[in-house]
Amino acid sequence: RTVFDLIPKDYQSLRLFCAGRLDKESEGLVILTNDGDLANRLMHPSNLVVKRYQVSLKQPFPKKNIPKLIKGIKYEGERMKVESAALLGNQCNDASKEVDVQMHHGKKREIRNLFIVLGYDVKRLKRYQIGTFSIKGMPKGVGIILQKNEIQKLFKHENTL
């Protein structure tokens, strides 16, 4: 199934664009719009629209490896990196199975591949925020219609890591 299979019948006749993508193993916030220009603005890296992800790993990720995520690594001829990253959970620990990453670009499976190349298996990947709009606390599978002021929030830059 795709995200378009989940759209209520009332909206299925609209010509909707998906602003960004999530691979089939990922979950979380997806923005659908009938405005192609808006979709392009949200996806183009020059607009610096921040996307935040919670990455759940099979094994603990050490705090000392966070600079590797930010500096990036070369994979299949391209540099993969995140803008910022932080361990989640008990901050007293030097490692965690939960990592919060933030990026404003995104190549196919970039986050997964970055962790895999560093030797960590991704158990779950969830995008929970675009711009300052977050789905934290929202039930899974729920769709809402954004108002103009909420759309503008997608383009605000707030680095909270």
Helices and strands as residue ranges (DSSP letters): G 3-6, G 9-11, E 17-19, E 27-28, E 31-33, H 36-43, G 45-47, E 51-62, G 63-65, H 66-71, E 73-75, E 78-80, E 84-87, E 95-103, H 110-117, E 122-130, E 133-134, H 148-153
